[in-house]
Amino acid sequence: MENELIKSLVSIVSFFNRTDRDQAFVKSAGVDLEATSFQLFVTIGRMQPTNVSDLANVLGKSHSSVSRQIDKLEKKQLVTTQDASNDARIREIKLSVDGERITKIINQTRLANIQTVLADWSDSEKETLVTSLNHLAETLNNMK
């Protein structure tokens, strides 16, 4: 059973990590965001305020790669950066007003997509899925 669980988890993670899916999603959402920056942008929205090191760690990318992408997002006025109050060497990153607006569009598009995909699932099946995923997330978050 554990092998089946791992196979399913890898399949789900792979689904969310595919840049071709990100490109299609960004296009369907109608937002001006490069697919290569999509995961970073979404992660900033979830973790804000955050910093380059934490983002690089979560996304499995180099510090310099993440920093360059953040510079691009800042030039597009989708994020703001400032020196952290406790350490000027750390750049604190948050979504800008435009970034928050795009996040709302992305969330609405995601919701519409998941509603379409799960349209033939019963409410009970959806509740079971949410309960199980929340339990798994909590378990993984408590892992040392």
N, CA, C and O atoms as a GROMACS GRO file, in nm:
protein
  576
    1MET      N    1   0.082  -0.120   0.000
    1MET     CA    2   0.000   0.000   0.000
    1MET      C    3   0.086   0.126   0.000
    1MET      O    4   0.052   0.224  -0.066
    2GLU      N    5   0.199   0.125   0.073
    2GLU     CA    6   0.285   0.243   0.080
    2GLU      C    7   0.340   0.280  -0.057
    2GLU      O    8   0.353   0.398  -0.089
    3ASN      N    9   0.373   0.179  -0.140
    3ASN     CA   10   0.422   0.206  -0.274
    3ASN      C   11   0.315   0.276  -0.359
    3ASN      O   12   0.345   0.366  -0.436
    4GLU      N   13   0.190   0.233  -0.343
    4GLU     CA   14   0.080   0.297  -0.416
    4GLU      C   15   0.061   0.440  -0.370
    4GLU      O   16   0.034   0.529  -0.451
    5LEU      N   17   0.076   0.464  -0.238
    5LEU     CA   18   0.064   0.599  -0.184
    5LEU      C   19   0.173   0.689  -0.240
    5LEU      O   20   0.145   0.801  -0.284
    6ILE      N   21   0.296   0.641  -0.240
    6ILE     CA   22   0.408   0.720  -0.292
    6ILE      C   23   0.388   0.747  -0.441
    6ILE      O   24   0.413   0.858  -0.487
    7LYS      N   25   0.345   0.649  -0.514
    7LYS     CA   26   0.320   0.667  -0.658
    7LYS      C   27   0.214   0.775  -0.680
    7LYS      O   28   0.230   0.860  -0.768
    8SER      N   29   0.109   0.773  -0.603
    8SER     CA   30   0.003   0.875  -0.615
    8SER      C   31   0.055   1.013  -0.578
    8SER      O   32   0.025   1.112  -0.646
    9LEU      N   33   0.132   1.021  -0.470
    9LEU     CA   34   0.187   1.150  -0.426
    9LEU      C   35   0.282   1.207  -0.532
    9LEU      O   36   0.277   1.327  -0.562
   10VAL      N   37   0.368   1.123  -0.588
   10VAL     CA   38   0.460   1.169  -0.692
   10VAL      C   39   0.381   1.218  -0.814
   10VAL      O   40   0.417   1.318  -0.875
   11SER      N   41   0.275   1.148  -0.848
   11SER     CA   42   0.191   1.188  -0.960
   11SER      C   43   0.128   1.325  -0.936
   11SER      O   44   0.123   1.408  -1.027
   12ILE      N   45   0.080   1.349  -0.815
   12ILE     CA   46   0.017   1.477  -0.781
   12ILE      C   47   0.122   1.589  -0.782
   12ILE      O   48   0.099   1.695  -0.839
   13VAL      N   49   0.236   1.565  -0.720
   13VAL     CA   50   0.342   1.667  -0.718
   13VAL      C   51   0.388   1.697  -0.860
   13VAL      O   52   0.407   1.813  -0.896
   14SER      N   53   0.404   1.594  -0.942
   14SER     CA   54   0.445   1.614  -1.081
   14SER      C   55   0.343   1.696  -1.158
   14SER      O   56   0.379   1.781  -1.240
   15PHE      N   57   0.216   1.672  -1.131
   15PHE     CA   58   0.110   1.751  -1.196
   15PHE      C   59   0.128   1.899  -1.169
   15PHE      O   60   0.118   1.981  -1.261
   16PHE      N   61   0.155   1.934  -1.045
   16PHE     CA   62   0.167   2.074  -1.006
   16PHE      C   63   0.302   2.136  -1.044
   16PHE      O   64   0.314   2.258  -1.046
   17ASN      N   65   0.402   2.055  -1.073
   17ASN     CA   66   0.535   2.107  -1.105
   17ASN      C   67   0.562   2.118  -1.255
   17ASN      O   68   0.672   2.160  -1.294
   18ARG      N   69   0.469   2.084  -1.339
   18ARG     CA   70   0.492   2.087  -1.484
   18ARG      C   71   0.476   2.228  -1.538
   18ARG      O   72   0.371   2.290  -1.523
   19THR      N   73   0.582   2.277  -1.602
   19THR     CA   74   0.577   2.413  -1.656
   19THR      C   75   0.482   2.424  -1.775
   19THR      O   76   0.428   2.531  -1.800
   20ASP      N   77   0.461   2.314  -1.849
   20ASP     CA   78   0.364   2.321  -1.958
   20ASP      C   79   0.222   2.341  -1.904
   20ASP      O   80   0.141   2.410  -1.966
   21ARG      N   81   0.193   2.283  -1.791
   21ARG     CA   82   0.063   2.306  -1.727
   21ARG      C   83   0.054   2.449  -1.674
   21ARG      O   84  -0.051   2.513  -1.683
   22ASP      N   85   0.167   2.499  -1.620
   22ASP     CA   86   0.169   2.638  -1.573
   22ASP      C   87   0.141   2.734  -1.689
   22ASP      O   88   0.065   2.830  -1.673
   23GLN      N   89   0.202   2.709  -1.805
   23GLN     CA   90   0.178   2.794  -1.921
   23GLN      C   91   0.031   2.794  -1.959
   23GLN      O   92  -0.028   2.900  -1.981
   24ALA      N   93  -0.028   2.676  -1.965
   24ALA     CA   94  -0.170   2.666  -2.000
   24ALA      C   95  -0.257   2.734  -1.894
   24ALA      O   96  -0.355   2.801  -1.927
   25PHE      N   97  -0.220   2.716  -1.768
   25PHE     CA   98  -0.299   2.777  -1.660
   25PHE      C   99  -0.292   2.928  -1.666
   25PHE      O  100  -0.396   2.994  -1.656
   26VAL      N  101  -0.172   2.984  -1.682
   26VAL     CA  102  -0.154   3.129  -1.689
   26VAL      C  103  -0.235   3.185  -1.806
   26VAL      O  104  -0.299   3.289  -1.794
   27LYS      N  105  -0.233   3.114  -1.918
   27LYS     CA  106  -0.309   3.157  -2.035
   27LYS      C  107  -0.459   3.155  -2.007
   27LYS      O  108  -0.531   3.249  -2.041
   28SER      N  109  -0.508   3.048  -1.945
   28SER     CA  110  -0.652   3.038  -1.916
   28SER      C  111  -0.696   3.142  -1.813
   28SER      O  112  -0.810   3.188  -1.815
   29ALA      N  113  -0.604   3.177  -1.721
   29ALA     CA  114  -0.636   3.278  -1.620
   29ALA      C  115  -0.633   3.419  -1.680
   29ALA      O  116  -0.690   3.513  -1.623
   30GLY      N  117  -0.565   3.433  -1.794
   30GLY     CA  118  -0.557   3.563  -1.859
   30GLY      C  119  -0.473   3.664  -1.783
   30GLY      O  120  -0.503   3.784  -1.785
   31VAL      N  121  -0.368   3.617  -1.716
   31VAL     CA  122  -0.281   3.707  -1.639
   31VAL      C  123  -0.148   3.722  -1.711
   31VAL      O  124  -0.103   3.632  -1.781
   32ASP      N  125  -0.086   3.838  -1.692
   32ASP     CA  126   0.043   3.866  -1.754
   32ASP      C  127   0.154   3.820  -1.661
   32ASP      O  128   0.208   3.897  -1.582
   33LEU      N  129   0.186   3.692  -1.672
   33LEU     CA  130   0.284   3.631  -1.584
   33LEU      C  131   0.354   3.520  -1.662
   33LEU      O  132   0.288   3.434  -1.720
   34GLU      N  133   0.486   3.522  -1.664
   34GLU     CA  134   0.561   3.417  -1.732
   34GLU      C  135   0.545   3.286  -1.658
   34GLU      O  136   0.545   3.282  -1.534
   35ALA      N  137   0.530   3.179  -1.733
   35ALA     CA  138   0.515   3.047  -1.671
   35ALA      C  139   0.635   3.012  -1.585
   35ALA      O  140   0.622   2.943  -1.484
   36THR      N  141   0.754   3.060  -1.624
   36THR     CA  142   0.874   3.029  -1.546
   36THR      C  143   0.872   3.095  -1.410
   36THR      O  144   0.941   3.050  -1.318
   37SER      N  145   0.795   3.202  -1.394
   37SER     CA  146   0.785   3.272  -1.265
   37SER      C  147   0.661   3.232  -1.187
   37SER      O  148   0.643   3.275  -1.073
   38PHE      N  149   0.576   3.152  -1.247
   38PHE     CA  150   0.446   3.121  -1.187
   38PHE      C  151   0.459   3.057  -1.049
   38PHE      O  152   0.399   3.104  -0.953
   39GLN      N  153   0.538   2.949  -1.039
   39GLN     CA  154   0.550   2.880  -0.910
   39GLN      C  155   0.610   2.971  -0.804
   39GLN      O  156   0.566   2.970  -0.689
   40LEU      N  157   0.708   3.049  -0.843
   40LEU     CA  158   0.769   3.144  -0.749
   40LEU      C  159   0.666   3.245  -0.702
   40LEU      O  160   0.654   3.271  -0.582
   41PHE      N  161   0.592   3.302  -0.795
   41PHE     CA  162   0.491   3.402  -0.762
   41PHE      C  163   0.387   3.346  -0.665
   41PHE      O  164   0.355   3.409  -0.564
   42VAL      N  165   0.336   3.228  -0.695
   42VAL     CA  166   0.236   3.164  -0.608
   42VAL      C  167   0.294   3.134  -0.470
   42VAL      O  168   0.226   3.152  -0.369
   43THR      N  169   0.419   3.090  -0.467
   43THR     CA  170   0.484   3.058  -0.340
   43THR      C  171   0.505   3.184  -0.256
   43THR      O  172   0.488   3.181  -0.135
   44ILE      N  173   0.542   3.295  -0.321
   44ILE     CA  174   0.555   3.421  -0.248
   44ILE      C  175   0.422   3.456  -0.184
   44ILE      O  176   0.417   3.496  -0.068
   45GLY      N  177   0.313   3.442  -0.259
   45GLY     CA  178   0.181   3.472  -0.206
   45GLY      C  179   0.145   3.389  -0.085
   45GLY      O  180   0.078   3.438   0.006
   46ARG      N  181   0.188   3.263  -0.082
   46ARG     CA  182   0.159   3.175   0.031
   46ARG      C  183   0.248   3.200   0.150
   46ARG      O  184   0.205   3.179   0.264
   47MET      N  185   0.373   3.244   0.127
   47MET     CA  186   0.471   3.253   0.235
   47MET      C  187   0.496   3.396   0.283
   47MET      O  188   0.570   3.416   0.379
   48GLN      N  189   0.437   3.494   0.219
   48GLN     CA  190   0.474   3.634   0.248
   48GLN      C  191   0.445   3.677   0.390
   48GLN      O  192   0.347   3.634   0.450
   49PRO      N  193   0.531   3.764   0.444
   49PRO     CA  194   0.656   3.806   0.384
   49PRO      C  195   0.758   3.693   0.390
   49PRO      O  196   0.759   3.613   0.483
   50THR      N  197   0.843   3.688   0.289
   50THR     CA  198   0.941   3.581   0.279
   50THR      C  199   1.074   3.640   0.232
   50THR      O  200   1.089   3.762   0.223
   51ASN      N  201   1.168   3.553   0.203
   51ASN     CA  202   1.299   3.600   0.156
   51ASN      C  203   1.352   3.502   0.052
   51ASN      O  204   1.299   3.392   0.034
   52VAL      N  205   1.459   3.544  -0.015
   52VAL     CA  206   1.514   3.466  -0.126
   52VAL      C  207   1.559   3.327  -0.079
   52VAL      O  208   1.531   3.228  -0.146
   53SER      N  209   1.627   3.319   0.033
   53SER     CA  210   1.679   3.190   0.082
   53SER      C  211   1.567   3.091   0.108
   53SER      O  212   1.576   2.975   0.068
   54ASP      N  213   1.462   3.136   0.176
   54ASP     CA  214   1.350   3.046   0.205
   54ASP      C  215   1.281   3.001   0.076
   54ASP      O  216   1.244   2.885   0.062
   55LEU      N  217   1.264   3.094  -0.018
   55LEU     CA  218   1.201   3.059  -0.146
   55LEU      C  219   1.287   2.959  -0.224
   55LEU      O  220   1.235   2.862  -0.278
   56ALA      N  221   1.417   2.982  -0.229
   56ALA     CA  222   1.507   2.891  -0.299
   56ALA      C  223   1.501   2.752  -0.238
   56ALA      O  224   1.500   2.651  -0.309
   57ASN      N  225   1.495   2.746  -0.105
   57ASN     CA  226   1.488   2.618  -0.036
   57ASN      C  227   1.358   2.544  -0.068
   57ASN      O  228   1.359   2.426  -0.099
   58VAL      N  229   1.246   2.614  -0.060
   58VAL     CA  230   1.115   2.552  -0.085
   58VAL      C  231   1.102   2.507  -0.230
   58VAL      O  232   1.047   2.400  -0.257
   59LEU      N  233   1.152   2.586  -0.323
   59LEU     CA  234   1.136   2.557  -0.465
   59LEU      C  235   1.247   2.469  -0.522
   59LEU      O  236   1.238   2.424  -0.637
   60GLY      N  237   1.352   2.446  -0.443
   60GLY     CA  238   1.461   2.363  -0.491
   60GLY      C  239   1.540   2.429  -0.603
   60GLY      O  240   1.588   2.362  -0.694
   61LYS      N  241   1.554   2.560  -0.594
   61LYS     CA  242   1.629   2.635  -0.696
   61LYS      C  243   1.743   2.709  -0.630
   61LYS      O  244   1.747   2.723  -0.507
   62SER      N  245   1.836   2.756  -0.712
   62SER     CA  246   1.950   2.828  -0.657
   62SER      C  247   1.908   2.967  -0.611
   62SER      O  248   1.811   3.025  -0.660
   63HIS      N  249   1.983   3.019  -0.516
   63HIS     CA  250   1.959   3.153  -0.463
   63HIS      C  251   1.962   3.255  -0.576
   63HIS      O  252   1.876   3.342  -0.583
   64SER      N  253   2.062   3.245  -0.665
   64SER     CA  254   2.076   3.344  -0.772
   64SER      C  255   1.961   3.336  -0.873
   64SER      O  256   1.915   3.439  -0.922
   65SER      N  257   1.914   3.216  -0.903
   65SER     CA  258   1.802   3.199  -0.995
   65SER      C  259   1.675   3.263  -0.938
   65SER      O  260   1.604   3.335  -1.009
   66VAL      N  261   1.648   3.237  -0.812
   66VAL     CA  262   1.530   3.295  -0.746
   66VAL      C  263   1.543   3.446  -0.739
   66VAL      O  264   1.446   3.518  -0.764
   67SER      N  265   1.660   3.494  -0.706
   67SER     CA  266   1.683   3.639  -0.698
   67SER      C  267   1.657   3.707  -0.832
   67SER      O  268   1.595   3.813  -0.837
   68ARG      N  269   1.705   3.647  -0.940
   68ARG     CA  270   1.680   3.704  -1.075
   68ARG      C  271   1.531   3.707  -1.107
   68ARG      O  272   1.481   3.805  -1.162
   69GLN      N  273   1.461   3.599  -1.074
   69GLN     CA  274   1.317   3.595  -1.101
   69GLN      C  275   1.242   3.699  -1.018
   69GLN      O  276   1.146   3.760  -1.065
   70ILE      N  277   1.285   3.718  -0.895
   70ILE     CA  278   1.223   3.819  -0.809
   70ILE      C  279   1.245   3.958  -0.868
   70ILE      O  280   1.154   4.041  -0.867
   71ASP      N  281   1.364   3.983  -0.920
   71ASP     CA  282   1.392   4.111  -0.985
   71ASP      C  283   1.296   4.135  -1.101
   71ASP      O  284   1.246   4.247  -1.119
   72LYS      N  285   1.270   4.031  -1.180
   72LYS     CA  286   1.175   4.043  -1.291
   72LYS      C  287   1.034   4.073  -1.241
   72LYS      O  288   0.964   4.158  -1.296
   73LEU      N  289   0.992   4.003  -1.136
   73LEU     CA  290   0.859   4.027  -1.079
   73LEU      C  291   0.849   4.168  -1.021
   73LEU      O  292   0.744   4.231  -1.029
   74GLU      N  293   0.958   4.216  -0.964
   74GLU     CA  294   0.958   4.351  -0.907
   74GLU      C  295   0.950   4.456  -1.019
   74GLU      O  296   0.881   4.556  -1.005
   75LYS      N  297   1.020   4.432  -1.129
   75LYS     CA  298   1.014   4.525  -1.243
   75LYS      C  299   0.873   4.531  -1.302
   75LYS      O  300   0.830   4.635  -1.352
   76LYS      N  301   0.802   4.419  -1.296
   76LYS     CA  302   0.663   4.415  -1.344
   76LYS      C  303   0.566   4.467  -1.237
   76LYS      O  304   0.445   4.468  -1.258
   77GLN      N  305   0.620   4.509  -1.124
   77GLN     CA  306   0.545   4.563  -1.011
   77GLN      C  307   0.445   4.462  -0.953
   77GLN      O  308   0.335   4.499  -0.911
   78LEU      N  309   0.486   4.335  -0.952
   78LEU     CA  310   0.402   4.230  -0.895
   78LEU      C  311   0.443   4.195  -0.752
   78LEU      O  312   0.365   4.138  -0.676
   79VAL      N  313   0.568   4.230  -0.717
   79VAL     CA  314   0.616   4.211  -0.580
   79VAL      C  315   0.688   4.337  -0.536
   79VAL      O  316   0.732   4.419  -0.617
   80THR      N  317   0.700   4.351  -0.405
   80THR     CA  318   0.781   4.459  -0.348
   80THR      C  319   0.887   4.394  -0.261
   80THR      O  320   0.865   4.288  -0.202
   81THR      N  321   1.002   4.459  -0.254
   81THR     CA  322   1.109   4.409  -0.168
   81THR      C  323   1.161   4.524  -0.083
   81THR      O  324   1.156   4.640  -0.122
   82GLN      N  325   1.211   4.487   0.032
   82GLN     CA  326   1.275   4.584   0.120
   82GLN      C  327   1.368   4.509   0.213
   82GLN      O  328   1.355   4.388   0.232
   83ASP      N  329   1.462   4.582   0.270
   83ASP     CA  330   1.552   4.519   0.366
   83ASP      C  331   1.471   4.476   0.488
   83ASP      O  332   1.384   4.548   0.535
   84ALA      N  333   1.501   4.358   0.538
   84ALA     CA  334   1.434   4.308   0.658
   84ALA      C  335   1.471   4.398   0.777
   84ALA      O  336   1.584   4.446   0.786
   85SER      N  337   1.377   4.419   0.865
   85SER     CA  338   1.400   4.509   0.978
   85SER      C  339   1.507   4.458   1.073
   85SER      O  340   1.576   4.537   1.137
   86ASN      N  341   1.523   4.326   1.082
   86ASN     CA  342   1.621   4.270   1.176
   86ASN      C  343   1.757   4.240   1.113
   86ASN      O  344   1.853   4.211   1.184
   87ASP      N  345   1.765   4.246   0.976
   87ASP     CA  346   1.892   4.216   0.910
   87ASP      C  347   1.890   4.274   0.768
   87ASP      O  348   1.821   4.221   0.682
   88ALA      N  349   1.964   4.380   0.745
   88ALA     CA  350   1.963   4.450   0.616
   88ALA      C  351   2.018   4.364   0.502
   88ALA      O  352   2.001   4.399   0.386
   89ARG      N  353   2.084   4.253   0.534
   89ARG     CA  354   2.134   4.163   0.428
   89ARG      C  355   2.022   4.079   0.368
   89ARG      O  356   2.038   4.022   0.260
   90ILE      N  357   1.910   4.072   0.438
   90ILE     CA  358   1.797   3.990   0.393
   90ILE      C  359   1.695   4.078   0.324
   90ILE      O  360   1.653   4.182   0.377
   91ARG      N  361   1.654   4.035   0.204
   91ARG     CA  362   1.554   4.109   0.128
   91ARG      C  363   1.417   4.047   0.155
   91ARG      O  364   1.392   3.932   0.119
   92GLU      N  365   1.329   4.124   0.217
   92GLU     CA  366   1.193   4.078   0.248
   92GLU      C  367   1.106   4.099   0.124
   92GLU      O  368   1.109   4.205   0.062
   93ILE      N  369   1.028   3.997   0.088
   93ILE     CA  370   0.951   3.999  -0.036
   93ILE      C  371   0.803   3.979  -0.004
   93ILE      O  372   0.765   3.891   0.074
   94LYS      N  373   0.720   4.064  -0.066
   94LYS     CA  374   0.574   4.054  -0.052
   94LYS      C  375   0.511   4.084  -0.187
   94LYS      O  376   0.573   4.145  -0.274
   95LEU      N  377   0.387   4.040  -0.204
   95LEU     CA  378   0.313   4.075  -0.324
   95LEU      C  379   0.274   4.222  -0.318
   95LEU      O  380   0.242   4.275  -0.211
   96SER      N  381   0.276   4.287  -0.433
   96SER     CA  382   0.229   4.425  -0.443
   96SER      C  383   0.076   4.423  -0.456
   96SER      O  384   0.015   4.316  -0.454
   97VAL      N  385   0.017   4.539  -0.468
   97VAL     CA  386  -0.128   4.548  -0.489
   97VAL      C  387  -0.165   4.475  -0.619
   97VAL      O  388  -0.262   4.399  -0.621
   98ASP      N  389  -0.088   4.498  -0.726
   98ASP     CA  390  -0.115   4.427  -0.852
   98ASP      C  391  -0.093   4.277  -0.836
   98ASP      O  392  -0.167   4.196  -0.892
   99GLY      N  393   0.009   4.239  -0.759
   99GLY     CA  394   0.034   4.098  -0.732
   99GLY      C  395  -0.082   4.033  -0.659
   99GLY      O  396  -0.120   3.919  -0.689
  100GLU      N  397  -0.138   4.103  -0.562
  100GLU     CA  398  -0.255   4.051  -0.488
  100GLU      C  399  -0.376   4.036  -0.583
  100GLU      O  400  -0.452   3.941  -0.572
  101ARG      N  401  -0.392   4.132  -0.674
  101ARG     CA  402  -0.502   4.126  -0.772
  101ARG      C  403  -0.487   4.002  -0.861
  101ARG      O  404  -0.584   3.930  -0.886
  102ILE      N  405  -0.365   3.978  -0.909
  102ILE     CA  406  -0.340   3.862  -0.994
  102ILE      C  407  -0.360   3.733  -0.914
  102ILE      O  408  -0.411   3.634  -0.968
  103THR      N  409  -0.322   3.733  -0.788
  103THR     CA  410  -0.342   3.615  -0.703
  103THR      C  411  -0.490   3.582  -0.692
  103THR      O  412  -0.528   3.465  -0.696
  104LYS      N  413  -0.575   3.683  -0.679
  104LYS     CA  414  -0.720   3.658  -0.673
  104LYS      C  415  -0.769   3.594  -0.802
  104LYS      O  416  -0.850   3.501  -0.799
  105ILE      N  417  -0.720   3.642  -0.915
  105ILE     CA  418  -0.759   3.584  -1.044
  105ILE      C  419  -0.712   3.439  -1.053
  105ILE      O  420  -0.787   3.352  -1.096
  106ILE      N  421  -0.588   3.414  -1.012
  106ILE     CA  422  -0.533   3.278  -1.014
  106ILE      C  423  -0.616   3.187  -0.925
  106ILE      O  424  -0.648   3.075  -0.965
  107ASN      N  425  -0.650   3.233  -0.806
  107ASN     CA  426  -0.730   3.151  -0.714
  107ASN      C  427  -0.868   3.122  -0.770
  107ASN      O  428  -0.918   3.011  -0.757
  108GLN      N  429  -0.931   3.221  -0.834
  108GLN     CA  430  -1.062   3.201  -0.895
  108GLN      C  431  -1.053   3.100  -1.010
  108GLN      O  432  -1.141   3.015  -1.025
  109THR      N  433  -0.948   3.110  -1.090
  109THR     CA  434  -0.929   3.018  -1.201
  109THR      C  435  -0.904   2.877  -1.149
  109THR      O  436  -0.959   2.781  -1.202
  110ARG      N  437  -0.820   2.866  -1.045
  110ARG     CA  438  -0.794   2.735  -0.984
  110ARG      C  439  -0.923   2.671  -0.932
  110ARG      O  440  -0.948   2.552  -0.953
  111LEU      N  441  -1.004   2.752  -0.864
  111LEU     CA  442  -1.131   2.702  -0.810
  111LEU      C  443  -1.223   2.654  -0.922
  111LEU      O  444  -1.283   2.547  -0.912
  112ALA      N  445  -1.234   2.732  -1.029
  112ALA     CA  446  -1.318   2.693  -1.142
  112ALA      C  447  -1.267   2.563  -1.204
  112ALA      O  448  -1.346   2.475  -1.239
  113ASN      N  449  -1.135   2.550  -1.218
  113ASN     CA  450  -1.078   2.429  -1.276
  113ASN      C  451  -1.105   2.306  -1.189
  113ASN      O  452  -1.142   2.201  -1.240
  114ILE      N  453  -1.086   2.320  -1.058
  114ILE     CA  454  -1.107   2.205  -0.970
  114ILE      C  455  -1.255   2.168  -0.963
  114ILE      O  456  -1.290   2.050  -0.951
  115GLN      N  457  -1.342   2.268  -0.969
  115GLN     CA  458  -1.486   2.239  -0.972
  115GLN      C  459  -1.523   2.161  -1.097
  115GLN      O  460  -1.607   2.071  -1.092
  116THR      N  461  -1.463   2.195  -1.209
  116THR     CA  462  -1.488   2.124  -1.334
  116THR      C  463  -1.436   1.981  -1.328
  116THR      O  464  -1.506   1.887  -1.366
  117VAL      N  465  -1.314   1.965  -1.279
  117VAL     CA  466  -1.252   1.833  -1.273
  117VAL      C  467  -1.326   1.741  -1.177
  117VAL      O  468  -1.340   1.621  -1.202
  118LEU      N  469  -1.374   1.797  -1.066
  118LEU     CA  470  -1.442   1.714  -0.965
  118LEU      C  471  -1.595   1.719  -0.975
  118LEU      O  472  -1.665   1.684  -0.880
  119ALA      N  473  -1.645   1.763  -1.088
  119ALA     CA  474  -1.790   1.780  -1.104
  119ALA      C  475  -1.869   1.651  -1.081
  119ALA      O  476  -1.982   1.655  -1.033
  120ASP      N  477  -1.809   1.537  -1.115
  120ASP     CA  478  -1.883   1.412  -1.099
  120ASP      C  479  -1.853   1.343  -0.965
  120ASP      O  480  -1.897   1.230  -0.942
  121TRP      N  481  -1.777   1.410  -0.878
  121TRP     CA  482  -1.753   1.356  -0.744
  121TRP      C  483  -1.868   1.398  -0.653
  121TRP      O  484  -1.920   1.509  -0.666
  122SER      N  485  -1.907   1.310  -0.563
  122SER     CA  486  -2.010   1.345  -0.465
  122SER      C  487  -1.950   1.438  -0.360
  122SER      O  488  -1.828   1.445  -0.344
  123ASP      N  489  -2.038   1.508  -0.288
  123ASP     CA  490  -1.991   1.593  -0.178
  123ASP      C  491  -1.917   1.510  -0.074
  123ASP      O  492  -1.818   1.555  -0.017
  124SER      N  493  -1.964   1.389  -0.050
  124SER     CA  494  -1.900   1.300   0.047
  124SER      C  495  -1.758   1.264   0.002
  124SER      O  496  -1.666   1.263   0.083
  125GLU      N  497  -1.741   1.235  -0.126
  125GLU     CA  498  -1.607   1.202  -0.177
  125GLU      C  499  -1.513   1.322  -0.164
  125GLU      O  500  -1.396   1.306  -0.127
  126LYS      N  501  -1.564   1.441  -0.192
  126LYS     CA  502  -1.482   1.562  -0.180
  126LYS      C  503  -1.445   1.587  -0.034
  126LYS      O  504  -1.331   1.623  -0.004
  127GLU      N  505  -1.540   1.568   0.057
  127GLU     CA  506  -1.511   1.587   0.200
  127GLU      C  507  -1.407   1.487   0.249
  127GLU      O  508  -1.319   1.523   0.327
  128THR      N  509  -1.418   1.363   0.205
  128THR     CA  510  -1.320   1.260   0.243
  128THR      C  511  -1.182   1.298   0.192
  128THR      O  512  -1.083   1.284   0.263
  129LEU      N  513  -1.174   1.345   0.067
  129LEU     CA  514  -1.047   1.386   0.010
  129LEU      C  515  -0.986   1.500   0.090
  129LEU      O  516  -0.868   1.496   0.124
  130VAL      N  517  -1.064   1.602   0.120
  130VAL     CA  518  -1.014   1.717   0.196
  130VAL      C  519  -0.965   1.674   0.335
  130VAL      O  520  -0.858   1.715   0.379
  131THR      N  521  -1.042   1.592   0.401
  131THR     CA  522  -1.004   1.544   0.534
  131THR      C  523  -0.874   1.466   0.528
  131THR      O  524  -0.785   1.485   0.611
  132SER      N  525  -0.862   1.377   0.430
  132SER     CA  526  -0.740   1.296   0.417
  132SER      C  527  -0.620   1.383   0.380
  132SER      O  528  -0.511   1.363   0.435
  133LEU      N  529  -0.636   1.476   0.289
  133LEU     CA  530  -0.526   1.564   0.250
  133LEU      C  531  -0.483   1.654   0.366
  133LEU      O  532  -0.363   1.676   0.386
  134ASN      N  533  -0.578   1.706   0.441
  134ASN     CA  534  -0.544   1.787   0.558
  134ASN      C  535  -0.468   1.706   0.661
  134ASN      O  536  -0.372   1.754   0.721
  135HIS      N  537  -0.511   1.582   0.682
  135HIS     CA  538  -0.442   1.493   0.777
  135HIS      C  539  -0.300   1.465   0.729
  135HIS      O  540  -0.206   1.469   0.809
  136LEU      N  541  -0.284   1.437   0.601
  136LEU     CA  542  -0.151   1.411   0.546
  136LEU      C  543  -0.062   1.535   0.557
  136LEU      O  544   0.054   1.524   0.597
  137ALA      N  545  -0.117   1.652   0.523
  137ALA     CA  546  -0.040   1.777   0.532
  137ALA      C  547   0.006   1.802   0.675
  137ALA      O  548   0.121   1.839   0.698
  138GLU      N  549  -0.082   1.782   0.770
  138GLU     CA  550  -0.048   1.802   0.911
  138GLU      C  551   0.060   1.703   0.954
  138GLU      O  552   0.154   1.740   1.025
  139THR      N  553   0.047   1.580   0.913
  139THR     CA  554   0.146   1.477   0.947
  139THR      C  555   0.282   1.513   0.890
  139THR      O  556   0.384   1.505   0.959
  140LEU      N  557   0.285   1.553   0.763
  140LEU     CA  558   0.412   1.588   0.698
  140LEU      C  559   0.472   1.712   0.759
  140LEU      O  560   0.594   1.721   0.773
  141ASN      N  561   0.389   1.809   0.796
  141ASN     CA  562   0.440   1.932   0.859
  141ASN      C  563   0.501   1.905   0.996
  141ASN      O  564   0.587   1.981   1.041
  142ASN      N  565   0.457   1.799   1.062
  142ASN     CA  566   0.510   1.764   1.194
  142ASN      C  567   0.631   1.672   1.188
  142ASN      O  568   0.688   1.637   1.291
  143MET      N  569   0.670   1.632   1.066
  143MET     CA  570   0.786   1.546   1.049
  143MET      C  571   0.914   1.620   1.083
  143MET      O  572   0.928   1.739   1.055
  144LYS      N  573   1.006   1.550   1.143
  144LYS     CA  574   1.135   1.612   1.178
  144LYS      C  575   1.243   1.562   1.090
  144LYS      O  576   1.358   1.602   1.104
   0.00000   0.00000   0.00000
